Amino acid sequence: MDPALGEELGQAGHLELLEDIDRPGGYLLLIDRVRQSYVDLEDPTFLDFDYVEIFADVLTALPDGPLAVTHVGGGACTLARWVAATRPGSPQIVLEPDTAVTDLVRARLPFPRGARIRVRPVDGRTGVAFLKDSSADVVVLDAFHGGRVPPELTTAEFLADVARVLKPSGVLLANIADGPPLRYASRVVETARRSLPEVLVVADPAVLKRRRFGNIVVVASAAALPGDEIRRASARAAFPHGVVTALGDGRVLTDEDTMRSPEPPEDTWRVQ
């Protein structure tokens, strides 16, 4: 990576945008040296982060045509750009409270012409509360602060509001992070299941086997999920993912009993 092309101080910390010297058009957004987003301006279908590829695999398994997508957490809007490229005409809302992040991204990584991406400067709880019932095909939860998921975004109350916003066959995609013994992830999965009973959990097999820390994607819906398609895509991945339906018993998270995701390991998540 080249030295920073842009630097700002945002609400979440020090922002840096680095150019990828090995891939023309590639840029990496860091927040306090934690890898936050990777964008390829020349090819928005290129996805560098493994968990974003899982998101894309799930979305590919959904019926053809435009998708109404709400993103809780924006960053450089990697997935929103992918949706705009692969499902033209998709109306998308991005809830990103850190205006410094949005300003830096808009200035250095402009959205493609014709992309129907609207960024709203509000937090996830506030933004989702103002959305109409059954207005989204997909809600994507990918919000971190200091490398950890804000606790208010994984409670039963918030996920019930997400379920309200989703259409009857709508899908929640949530990126969380955890390590052995997956106590936090188990609680998030069971919390999601309360409002959206059809659940799949996708991650590196070593993470699912409680051997190391990593990203975990929770896929949840009130309707049947395309499980076979998701499993086939996970098996075909460059680094195959495991797919399970549960992580064990976990107490439901509530606004009165919240939990932050664990602190990520310095040696694997932070760029030195």
C-alpha positions in Angstrom: 0.0 0.0 0.0 1.1 3.6 -0.7 1.2 6.2 2.0 -2.2 7.7 2.9 -3.9 9.6 0.1 -6.3 11.2 2.6 -6.4 11.5 6.4 -9.1 12.8 8.7 -10.1 12.6 12.3 -13.6 11.0 12.5 -15.9 10.2 15.3 -14.6 6.6 15.4 -10.9 7.6 15.3 -8.1 8.4 12.9 -9.1 7.8 9.2 -6.6 6.9 6.5 -7.1 6.0 2.9 -4.3 4.0 1.3 -3.8 3.3 -2.4 -3.1 -0.4 -3.3 0.1 -0.3 -5.5 -0.4 -3.9 -6.5 -4.0 -3.3 -7.8 -4.8 -0.2 -9.9 -8.0 1.3 -8.6 -7.8 -0.4 -5.2 -8.0 1.5 -2.0 -8.0 0.5 1.7 -9.8 2.5 4.4 -8.3 2.3 7.9 -9.8 3.5 11.1 -7.2 3.7 13.9 -5.1 1.4 11.7 -7.9 -1.3 11.6 -8.8 -2.5 8.1 -12.3 -1.1 7.6 -13.1 -1.3 3.9 -11.5 -2.2 0.6 -12.8 -0.6 -2.7 -11.7 -1.2 -6.3 -13.0 1.8 -8.3 -12.3 0.1 -11.6 -14.0 -3.2 -10.6 -16.6 -2.9 -7.8 -17.3 -6.6 -8.1 -13.8 -7.3 -6.7 -14.1 -8.1 -2.9 -11.0 -8.3 -0.9 -12.5 -9.0 2.5 -13.6 -12.6 3.1 -16.8 -11.8 5.0 -17.9 -9.4 2.2 -17.6 -12.3 -0.2 -19.9 -14.2 2.1 -22.4 -11.3 1.9 -22.2 -11.4 -1.9 -22.7 -15.2 -2.0 -25.9 -14.9 0.0 -27.2 -12.0 -2.1 -26.4 -13.9 -5.3 -28.6 -16.8 -4.0 -31.6 -14.5 -3.8 -34.1 -14.0 -6.7 -32.9 -12.0 -9.6 -33.6 -8.3 -10.0 -33.0 -5.1 -8.0 -32.9 -5.3 -4.2 -33.9 -2.6 -1.7 -30.9 -2.7 0.7 -30.4 -0.9 3.9 -26.8 -0.9 5.2 -26.2 -0.2 8.9 -22.6 1.0 8.8 -21.2 2.5 5.7 -17.4 2.9 5.6 -16.4 3.0 2.0 -19.6 1.3 0.9 -18.0 -1.7 -0.6 -21.1 -3.9 -0.6 -23.3 -1.1 -1.8 -21.1 -0.6 -4.8 -21.1 -4.4 -5.5 -25.0 -4.4 -5.3 -25.1 -1.4 -7.7 -22.9 -3.2 -10.2 -24.5 -6.6 -10.0 -28.1 -5.6 -9.5 -28.6 -2.3 -11.4 -31.5 -0.2 -10.2 -31.3 -1.3 -6.6 -32.3 1.5 -4.2 -29.9 1.5 -1.3 -29.8 3.4 2.0 -26.5 3.6 4.0 -26.7 4.6 7.7 -23.3 6.1 8.5 -23.2 8.5 11.5 -19.5 9.5 11.0 -19.7 12.4 8.5 -15.9 12.5 8.3 -15.9 9.0 6.9 -18.6 9.9 4.3 -16.8 13.1 3.3 -13.5 11.4 2.8 -15.1 8.6 0.8 -17.2 10.9 -1.4 -14.1 13.1 -2.1 -11.7 10.3 -3.0 -13.9 7.3 -3.9 -16.9 8.7 -5.7 -19.9 6.4 -6.3 -20.4 5.1 -9.9 -22.7 7.2 -12.1 -26.3 5.9 -11.8 -25.7 4.1 -8.5 -28.9 4.7 -6.3 -26.9 4.9 -3.0 -28.1 7.4 -0.4 -26.0 8.0 2.7 -27.8 9.3 5.8 -25.7 10.7 8.7 -27.5 8.8 11.4 -26.7 5.9 13.7 -28.3 2.5 13.0 -30.9 2.6 15.8 -32.1 6.0 14.8 -32.0 5.3 11.0 -33.8 2.0 11.2 -36.5 3.4 13.5 -37.5 5.9 10.7 -37.8 3.3 7.9 -41.2 2.1 6.7 -42.5 -1.4 7.5 -41.6 -4.0 4.9 -39.5 -1.6 3.0 -36.2 -3.6 2.6 -35.3 -6.8 0.9 -32.1 -6.9 2.8 -30.7 -5.2 5.9 -26.9 -5.4 6.2 -25.4 -4.9 9.7 -21.7 -4.2 9.4 -20.9 -1.5 12.0 -17.8 -1.5 14.2 -16.4 1.1 16.6 -12.8 0.5 17.7 -12.9 -2.9 16.0 -15.9 -4.0 18.1 -19.6 -4.2 17.3 -21.7 -1.6 19.1 -23.8 -3.4 21.7 -27.0 -1.5 20.9 -27.0 -3.1 17.4 -27.4 -6.7 18.5 -30.2 -6.6 21.0 -33.6 -8.2 20.7 -35.2 -4.8 20.6 -33.1 -3.6 17.7 -33.3 -6.8 15.7 -37.1 -6.8 16.1 -37.1 -3.4 14.5 -35.0 -4.8 11.7 -37.5 -7.6 11.2 -40.3 -4.9 11.0 -38.4 -3.1 8.2 -37.7 -6.3 6.2 -40.2 -7.6 3.7 -41.8 -11.1 4.6 -39.0 -12.9 2.6 -36.4 -10.3 3.6 -32.9 -11.2 4.8 -30.7 -9.9 7.6 -26.9 -10.1 6.9 -24.9 -9.4 10.1 -21.1 -9.3 10.3 -19.9 -9.8 13.8 -16.5 -10.9 15.2 -15.7 -13.4 18.0 -13.2 -16.0 19.1 -13.1 -19.0 21.5 -15.5 -19.9 23.1 -17.9 -17.9 20.8 -20.0 -16.8 23.8 -20.8 -13.4 22.2 -21.6 -14.9 18.7 -23.9 -17.6 20.3 -25.9 -14.9 22.0 -26.2 -12.8 18.8 -27.4 -15.9 16.9 -30.1 -16.7 19.4 -31.1 -13.1 19.6 -31.6 -12.9 15.9 -33.5 -16.2 15.9 -36.2 -14.6 18.2 -37.4 -12.3 15.4 -36.1 -14.0 12.3 -36.3 -17.8 13.1 -34.5 -19.1 9.9 -30.8 -18.7 10.6 -27.5 -19.8 9.0 -24.0 -19.0 10.4 -21.1 -18.7 7.9 -17.5 -18.4 8.8 -14.0 -19.9 8.5 -14.2 -23.5 9.8 -11.5 -22.8 12.3 -13.6 -20.0 13.8 -16.7 -22.2 14.0 -14.6 -24.9 15.7 -13.5 -22.3 18.3 -9.9 -22.4 17.3 -9.3 -18.8 16.4 -10.8 -15.3 16.3 -12.5 -14.1 13.1 -15.5 -12.7 11.3 -18.8 -14.5 11.5 -21.7 -13.8 9.2 -25.2 -14.4 10.6 -27.9 -14.8 7.9 -31.5 -14.6 9.2 -35.0 -14.4 7.8 -38.6 -15.0 8.7 -38.8 -17.1 5.5 -36.9 -20.2 4.3 -33.3 -19.3 3.3 -31.6 -20.6 0.1 -29.4 -22.9 2.3 -28.3 -25.3 -0.5 -27.1 -22.4 -2.7 -25.3 -20.7 0.2 -23.5 -24.0 1.2 -22.4 -24.6 -2.4 -21.0 -21.1 -2.7 -19.2 -21.5 0.6 -17.6 -24.7 -0.5 -16.5 -23.1 -3.8 -14.8 -20.1 -2.1 -11.0 -19.7 -2.5 -10.9 -20.3 1.3 -14.0 -22.5 1.9 -16.4 -21.4 4.7 -18.3 -23.6 7.1 -22.1 -23.2 7.3 -24.0 -24.2 10.5 -27.5 -23.4 11.9 -26.5 -22.7 15.5 -23.5 -22.1 17.8 -25.0 -23.6 20.9 -27.1 -22.1 23.7 -26.9 -18.4 24.2 -28.8 -16.0 26.3 -30.8 -13.4 24.3 -29.3 -10.0 24.3 -31.6 -7.1 25.3 -31.2 -3.4 25.8 -30.9 -4.1 29.6 -28.4 -6.9 29.0 -26.1 -5.9 26.2 -22.7 -7.2 25.3 -19.9 -5.8 23.0 -18.0 -8.1 20.7 -14.5 -9.0 22.1 -11.5 -6.9 21.5 -9.9 -8.1 18.2 -6.3 -9.4 18.2 -3.8 -6.6 17.5 -1.6 -8.8 15.3 -4.3 -9.8 12.8 -6.7 -6.9 12.6 -4.5 -3.8 12.9 -2.1 -2.6 10.1 1.3 -1.9 11.6 
